[in-house]
Amino acid sequence: MQASATNSTVAISSADAALQAKQDTLLSPRFYTTDFEAMDRIDVSSLRAEWDTMLAEYEGDNNHDHFQRTPEFAVEVAEHFSKVSPELRQEFIEFLISSLTSEFSGCILYNEIQKNVTNPDIKALMRYMARDESRHAGFINQSLKDFGLGLDLGDLKRTKAYTYFKPKYIFYATYLSEKIGYARYITIFRQLERNPDKRFHPIFRWFERWCNDEFRHGESFALIMRAQPHLLKGLNVLWIRFFLLAVYGTMYVRDHTRPELKAAMGLDPTAYDYEVFRITNEITKQVFPVSLDIDHPAFRAGMLRLFEAQTGINAAKAKGGPLGWLKQVYWGAVGALTFVRLYLLPMKHHELPAQIRMQPVW
């Protein structure tokens, strides 16, 4: 489908799309850099058999031909997406931009690590993961180009702000992002597999094998952490706790600001999020010694309060002026206090299994 065929239905310009990708907010994907010398010193020899098996799977590249559009792709866009509401169209495009930025963030980080280390184990892993993320980002960008909104990824790399994270923060955050990404994609894929009439865009057909890439990337960081057991005990458990809550909270708020997107798939945002949390909790028990008690009434109330705080911040920004600024401060404080209360809730503790499960089961 040519861009001109859909431009008139899109309430966002290419400049707006680029600005959205470059945003640095609590909810927007970020670009990261890290300590390359520390990455170079990682020793995975204690898990050599599992590591070599993982690298062999990457080298086999089972998904090498997956991220290619079929001739039917444009036909499906024309038949189904042209009929959706303006609100759904807007939310879906925002979803694509956010997803592309997240995938490209991983591509940049992994590529920069592999260029700046000599450690053969880490260099090989990062090269493979950068390859996968590049494919994901490029595939999403093709769908944005259907609407005349394709992003200049080179410009995005040069102009978006970067956040420095210590390697251990990279491990915690990226492991969780990959695993929750897997849980999100597979849940959506299964839902639309059961209800094909709700598949309003063909990109969802690609989610099954796509999510397997996410799962494998998560396992790579799982092996890195298990090769450094000090990262999973002591005071570091407090950081694990922080990143679990940050990733879950961000997902909950973001999904509830896009109600039309989930409704179009026949999904309730809250039920969907808690199903994703459940899957992610089960997976991360293999690596993290703690998990969030997602069924605790105070946890569920806190997630809702985080969404209310973000809604208040958005409304205050739109209002502008001194009163709007004061309301932003108020709702920002509400969100921060809610996060602290959630952080202090009891956690579930686990004994780590002797070996992690390398294949997805959902």
N, C-alpha and C positions, 0 to 999 in steps of 0.2 A: 504494500500500500504506500502510496506517495504521501509525503508530509502534507501537501496541499489538500488532500482529501479529508484531513482531520483537523487541520489548524483552526477552522472556524468553530470547532466544538470545544476547544480548550481555552479555559479562562486564565491561562498563565503564559507568559512570554518566555522566550529562550533566556533572556536576561534574568527574569525572575527565577527560572530553574537553576541558573548558575549561582545566583545569590543564595538560594535555599541550600545548595550543596556546600557552600562556603560558610554557612552559619556555624557559630560555636555557642551552643546553648546546652543546658543540662540534658535535653532530649535528642540533640542532633549527633550523628556519628562524628568522631574526631579522627584526625591523623596523628600518628604517634612516632616518636623516635626513642631510642633507648641507649644503654651502655653497651656498645659493641664489644669492648674488651672483655666485659663480664660474660657476654654471650659466647665469646670465643673460648672461655675457660670451662664451659659445661662438659662434664664427663658422663657419658651414658653407658660406659663399659659394663656396669653392674646389670644392665638390662640388654646386653648385646643381642641375644637371640630374638627378643621381641622387636628391638629396634631394626635389625636387619630384615625381619619379616615385613615390617611396616614400610621400609624404604623400597623393598621389592614390589610391594603393592602399588606404591606411587609410580615406580618405573614401568609397571605393566600398563598403567594409564587406561583403565577400563572405560573411562568417560571421555576419551579423546575425541569421539565423534558425536558426543551428546549435545553440545551447545552450538548446534547448527539449525537454523530455521528451515522448516519444510515448506514446500509450495503452498500448503494449505494454511500456513500461519496467517498470511495477509487476508485470506478469504474469511477466516474466523474472526479476525479483527473487524472486518467490514460487516459481517453478519450479526455479530453479538455486541461488540463494544459500542457501535454506533447507536445502539438502542438504550444505553444506560443513562441515568439521570445526570445532570450537571454536577450535583454534589458528589456522586460516586466517581464520576470522571476526575474531579479535582482530587479527591482522596487517593484514588489509585495512582495518579501521576505523582503525587507527593510520596506515596509508598515506593514507587519506582526510583525516584530521586534519592530518597533515604537509603534504599537497599543498594543502589549503585555506589553511593558514597561509602557505605560500610564495606562493601566488597573491595572497592578500590583502595580503601584505607589499609586493609590486610595486604593487598598486592604491594603497595608502597613499602610498608613496614618489612615484610618478608624479603622483598628484593633488596632493600637497604642493608638488612642484616647479612644476607648472603654475599653482598659485595664487600662488606667490611670485616668479615671473619675469614680465618684460614682453617678452622676446625672442620675437617671433612664431613663429620656427621651432621653438624648444624648447617653447614653450607649446602649440603645436598637436600636436607629437609626444607630449608627455606626456599630454595630454587623451585622445588616441586610445588610447594604451597602457593608461591607467587604465581606460578603458571596457572594453577586452578583458579585463583582469585581473579586473575586477568581475564580468563574466559568468562567467569560469572559477570564481571563488570561490563565486559564488551557485549555480552548477550542482552543484559538489561538496557544498555545504551542503544542497542538496535531498536528496542521497543519505544524508547523515548524519541528516537529519530522519526518514528512513524507519525509523531505529533509535531515534528519540527523542533523538538526540544533536546536533541542530543547534546550531551555535555562535552566540552573540550577538556579531556582528561589531562592533557599536558598542562593546560592553564590551571586546572584545579590543583594539580600537584605543586605548581610553583607558587600559588597565591593563597591557598588555605593554610590557616595557622596550624602549627604542630604542637603537641603536648608531650613533654618528656615524662616517661614512666620508667622506673627501675625494672630490670628484667623480671623480678618476681611479680610485680604488678601486671606486667604484660602477660605472664603465664596465667595468673588468676583470671584476669579480665577476658583474655582471648579464649582461654579454655571454655569459660562460661558462655561467651558470645557464640562460639562455634556450636556448643552443645544445645543452647537454647534456640539457635538458628535451625539446627536439625529438628528439634521438637516442633518448632513453628511450621516449618515446611512440610514435614510428614503429616502433621495434623490437618493442615489445609489440603494437602494432596488426597488424603483418605476421605475427607469430607466431600470433596468435589468428585472423587471417584464414585462415591455412593450417590451423589446428586449432580450428574453431569449437566443438568439444565441450569445449574447455578454457576457454571464455569464461564464467566462473562469475558474472559480474555485467554488466549491460548498459552500464555507463558506459564500458567499453572500446570500444564501437562508435563513440564520439564522438572517439576519440583521433587519427584521421587529420587532420581539419580543425583540431582543437585544436592539434596539433603545428605546423601551418602558422602559427598565430598566434605560437607560440614562436619559430619560425624568423625571422619578420618582425621581431619585437621585437629579436632578436639582430642582424639586419642594421642596425637603426636605431642601435644602439650602435656597430656596426662603422663606419658612416659618420661618427659623431661622433669616433671615435678617428682615423680616416684624415684627417679635416679638421684634426686636431691631431697631426701626425706625430711631434712630440717625445715623445708618450706611448708610442710604439712603438720607441724606441731608447734607447741610453745606459743609465743606471742604472735606468730604468723597466722594462727587460727583466727585472731581478731581481724586480720586483713581479709582472710577468706570470708568471714562473716560480713564484712563491709561490702565486698564485691558481690556476694550473693544478693544482698538486699538492694544494692545499687542497680544491678542488672534486672532483677525482677521488678523493682519499682519503676524503672524507666520503661520497661515493656508494658506494664499495666497502664501507666499514664498515657503513653503514646497510642496504645490500641483503643483506649476509651475516648481519645480525641478524634478517632476516625470511625465513628459508629456505622456509617453507610457501607464502608468496605466490608466489615464483618457481616452485617445484615444481608448484603448481596450474596454472600457465600452460605447463608443459612446458619450463621454462627452467632451466638450470644457472646459479646466481648468478654464478659466476666467468666462464663463457663469455659470459653476457649483459653483464656489466660491461665486458669487454674488447671486445665488439662495439660497445657504446656509446662507449667510449674511442676506438675506431678511427674511427667516424663523426665524432665531435667533433674529433679531430685533423685529419681531412681538411678539415672546414669551417673551423676556426680558422686553418689555414695561409693563408687569404686575408687575415688581419688581423694575427695574431701572428707575429713573426719566429722564434719558437722553439716547439717542442712536446715533450711528454714521450716518451721512448723506452719505450713500453709493453711492448715485447717483450724488454727487457733483463732477464736473470734476476734481477738485484738489485732491479729495480723490482717484479717480481712477488712476490719474497720479502718485500719491504718492505710491500707492500699487505697481505699475509697477516699480517705482524707487527703492523701497525696494528690489524687486526681482533682479533688475540689480545690486544693491550693493552686495547682497549675491552671485550672480554669479561672480562678480569681486573678492570677498574675496576667493571664492573656487578656482578660477583660479590662484590667487596669492599664495595661500597655495601650490598648485600643482607645481608652478614654483620654489618656495623655494629661498633661498639665500637672500642677502641684498635687492635686487630689489623687490623680492617677498614680503619681510616684509614691505617695504615702500608702496607697492600697497595695502597690507592688511590694513595698517593704513589709507591710503587714502579712500578706499572703506568703511572701518568701520566708518570713519567720515561722508561720504556721507549718509550711512544708518542712523546714529544718527541724523544728521541734517534733513533728510527726516521725521523721526519719530516725531521730534519736530514740524515741519511744519504741519504734519497731526494732531498732538495733539491740535494745535491751531486753527484748522478749526472749524466753527460753528457747534454746536450739535443740535439735535432735542430734545425738551423738552416735557414731558408727565405728565399728571395727573395719579396717580396710581389708579387702580380700587379698589373697596371695597373688592373684594375677588379674589384670583387667580384661574385660570382654572387648575384643577388637572389632566385633561386627554388630551393626544395629539390629535390634530385634522388634521394633515397632513398625 
